[in-house]
Amino acid sequence: MKKVDIIVIGGGLQGASTALGLVREGAGKVLMFDEQLPTQRLSRGNFGLTWFMCKGANNPNYAKWCRMATTLWPEFAAKLEEETGYDVELEWNGGALHATSGAQFQMYSDAVANLKKVCSDAGMDYPARMVDREEFASMVPKMKLGDEVVGAMYSADQGTVNPMGAMAAMRAAFQKKGGVYYGGMIVTRVVPNGDGTVTVKTSKGDYQCSKLVIAAGHGSSRLLEDLDYHLNVYPTRGQIMVSERIEKKLDFPTLAVRQTLDGTFLIGLSTEDFGHNSEVTTEAMKNQAAGAIKLFPELGKVNWVRGWGAARVMTPDGSPIYDRLTEHKNIYVLAGHSAVSLAPVSATHVAPWILEKAEAPQISHFSNGRFNV
Ligand SMILES: Cc1cc2nc3c(=O)[nH]c(=O)nc-3n(C[C@H](O)[C@H](O)[C@H](O)COP(=O)(O)OP(=O)(O)OC[C@H]3O[C@@H](n4cnc5c(N)ncnc54)[C@H](O)[C@@H]3O)c2cc1C
């Protein structure tokens, strides 16, 4: 049986960003296993926002965590590009969430005031503000706003990446730093040993590691059940619509609509409770298209050429789970939504916590046990 220092199960955005952090921290021999099922396309099927805005309205710790992650993105992307030569297509032009009524505008305005206070109490800035219709229109000069748009919540300090490019870069950087990536490797069982090591049973043989990180998205629950550990996550489906390529008109994304560097528009704000079914439906597409057209009516004239669905890994309070098993101290679990936005903190804060190198007071707020009441 092969013996290594750390195994990370899951090569999606969560696993790849954490595995990269581990090798950057000099963690020894680190392996990353990923089964790459076509149905497990979450990290390849998302919107690519690197955002803090609107996150953590009811959870100050998550608000601060997201703010910290976003602050780190430009440096994180630059380092990734330097290490790999990949272009992760980071666009750091801000982002907005539009309001279509006075009441909604006021609600967003209250949320900004609340989160500014939360972050300022923690010594952090919260660079979001409300812009009225006139100012919002001046920020998107090549697009015409719909009549119902009254303004928007806006921050200049966030952006987007190409999520597939970023994930590929993280995997590549991981390997350049000595990590070993195994695609097409299915982990069938995790068996803790009496001496604290863990045996990982896979489709290609058994491995033994000193520490195990389970970051397998929706695949984590099954592996953890064998250890009598219930992971508090559930699937919520999101659907994304993609247009033909047209002239680049929108320089920064809104939460519902973005335009990529190559000119395709993406619409994607649906949230549905359909278990692990990731099919697309005309109903969800119709609803989200109607919302997008309210914002930018000209999107109704663009050709929409494809779409896909993916099941988010959602927790009851929307913030991630970073946990260490009480009965098996060398097994760690990482799960949750927003793994694009949070990728930098996975590398810079979660990885050192796993290595027991750094105190991470924030991480204690994200235990799986917080839901077991
Ligand atoms: C429509 C939509 C839009 C989104 N937009 C954004 C956004 O704009 N910004 C943002 O930050 N987040 C966004 N997200 C969320 C983001 O996509 C997820 O947080 C992220 O992809 C989760 O990554 P993960 O690594 O945890 O899970 P996954 O991507 O599911 O990766 C887990 C990996 O583990 C592998 N695996 C599972 N079981 C096993 C096993 N037994 N053995 C080996 N490998 C295994 C799987 O094959 C998979 O490759 C969006 C999600 C959706 C659905």
The ligand as a Tripos MOL2 file, in Angstrom:
@<TRIPOS>MOLECULE
LIG
   53    58     1     0     0
SMALL
NO_CHARGES

@<TRIPOS>ATOM
      1 C1        -25.5370   27.7890  -11.3570 C.3       1 LIG1
      2 C2        -24.4130   27.9730  -10.3610 C.ar      1 LIG1
      3 C3        -23.7370   29.1750  -10.3200 C.ar      1 LIG1
      4 C4        -22.7070   29.3550   -9.3860 C.ar      1 LIG1
      5 N1        -22.0260   30.5300   -9.4010 N.ar      1 LIG1
      6 C5        -21.0260   30.7300   -8.5070 C.ar      1 LIG1
      7 C6        -20.3090   31.9520   -8.5320 C.ar      1 LIG1
      8 O1        -20.5670   32.8320   -9.3470 O.2       1 LIG1
      9 N2        -19.3260   32.1280   -7.6190 N.ar      1 LIG1
     10 C7        -19.0220   31.1720   -6.6670 C.ar      1 LIG1
     11 O2        -18.1380   31.3990   -5.8440 O.2       1 LIG1
     12 N3        -19.6660   29.9740   -6.6720 N.ar      1 LIG1
     13 C8        -20.6550   29.7360   -7.5590 C.ar      1 LIG1
     14 N4        -21.3010   28.5400   -7.5770 N.ar      1 LIG1
     15 C9        -20.9000   27.5160   -6.6040 C.3       1 LIG1
     16 C10       -19.6320   26.7780   -7.0290 C.3       1 LIG1
     17 O3        -19.7870   26.2860   -8.3290 O.3       1 LIG1
     18 C11       -19.3730   25.6530   -6.0410 C.3       1 LIG1
     19 O4        -19.2120   26.2350   -4.7550 O.3       1 LIG1
     20 C12       -18.1490   24.8330   -6.3580 C.3       1 LIG1
     21 O5        -18.1210   24.3760   -7.6590 O.3       1 LIG1
     22 C13       -18.0850   23.6460   -5.4130 C.3       1 LIG1
     23 O6        -16.8650   23.0060   -5.6360 O.3       1 LIG1
     24 P1        -16.5310   21.6570   -4.8770 P.3       1 LIG1
     25 O7        -15.1210   21.3790   -5.1750 O.co2     1 LIG1
     26 O8        -16.9510   21.7650   -3.4480 O.co2     1 LIG1
     27 O9        -17.5150   20.5800   -5.5120 O.3       1 LIG1
     28 P2        -17.4480   19.8420   -6.9380 P.3       1 LIG1
     29 O10       -17.2220   20.7850   -8.0260 O.co2     1 LIG1
     30 O11       -18.6570   18.9740   -7.0190 O.co2     1 LIG1
     31 O12       -16.1410   18.9610   -6.8330 O.3       1 LIG1
     32 C14       -16.1190   17.7620   -6.1240 C.3       1 LIG1
     33 C15       -15.3230   16.7720   -6.9390 C.3       1 LIG1
     34 O13       -15.1870   15.5840   -6.1510 O.3       1 LIG1
     35 C16       -15.3220   14.4830   -7.0200 C.3       1 LIG1
     36 N5        -15.7670   13.3200   -6.2440 N.ar      1 LIG1
     37 C17       -16.9690   13.1170   -5.6580 C.ar      1 LIG1
     38 N6        -16.9910   11.9290   -5.0510 N.ar      1 LIG1
     39 C18       -15.7750   11.3750   -5.2660 C.ar      1 LIG1
     40 C19       -15.1950   10.1260   -4.9070 C.ar      1 LIG1
     41 N7        -15.8530    9.2170   -4.1760 N.pl3     1 LIG1
     42 N8        -13.9350    9.8660   -5.3160 N.ar      1 LIG1
     43 C20       -13.2480   10.7570   -6.0590 C.ar      1 LIG1
     44 N9        -13.7450   11.9630   -6.4210 N.ar      1 LIG1
     45 C21       -14.9990   12.2550   -6.0220 C.ar      1 LIG1
     46 C22       -16.3610   14.9100   -8.0510 C.3       1 LIG1
     47 O14       -16.2810   14.1670   -9.2330 O.3       1 LIG1
     48 C23       -16.0000   16.3700   -8.2490 C.3       1 LIG1
     49 O15       -15.1060   16.5520   -9.3240 O.3       1 LIG1
     50 C24       -22.3490   28.3130   -8.4870 C.ar      1 LIG1
     51 C25       -23.0330   27.1120   -8.5460 C.ar      1 LIG1
     52 C26       -24.0720   26.9430   -9.4710 C.ar      1 LIG1
     53 C27       -24.7880   25.6370   -9.5230 C.3       1 LIG1
@<TRIPOS>BOND
     1     1     2 1
     2     2     3 ar
     3     2    52 ar
     4     3     4 ar
     5     4     5 ar
     6     4    50 ar
     7     5     6 ar
     8     6     7 ar
     9     6    13 1
    10     7     8 2
    11     7     9 ar
    12     9    10 ar
    13    10    11 2
    14    10    12 ar
    15    12    13 ar
    16    13    14 ar
    17    14    15 1
    18    14    50 ar
    19    15    16 1
    20    16    17 1
    21    16    18 1
    22    18    19 1
    23    18    20 1
    24    20    21 1
    25    20    22 1
    26    22    23 1
    27    23    24 1
    28    24    25 2
    29    24    26 1
    30    24    27 1
    31    27    28 1
    32    28    29 2
    33    28    30 1
    34    28    31 1
    35    31    32 1
    36    32    33 1
    37    33    34 1
    38    33    48 1
    39    34    35 1
    40    35    36 1
    41    35    46 1
    42    36    37 ar
    43    36    45 ar
    44    37    38 ar
    45    38    39 ar
    46    39    40 ar
    47    39    45 ar
    48    40    41 1
    49    40    42 ar
    50    42    43 ar
    51    43    44 ar
    52    44    45 ar
    53    46    47 1
    54    46    48 1
    55    48    49 1
    56    50    51 ar
    57    51    52 ar
    58    52    53 1
@<TRIPOS>SUBSTRUCTURE
     1 LIG1         1 GROUP 0 **** ****
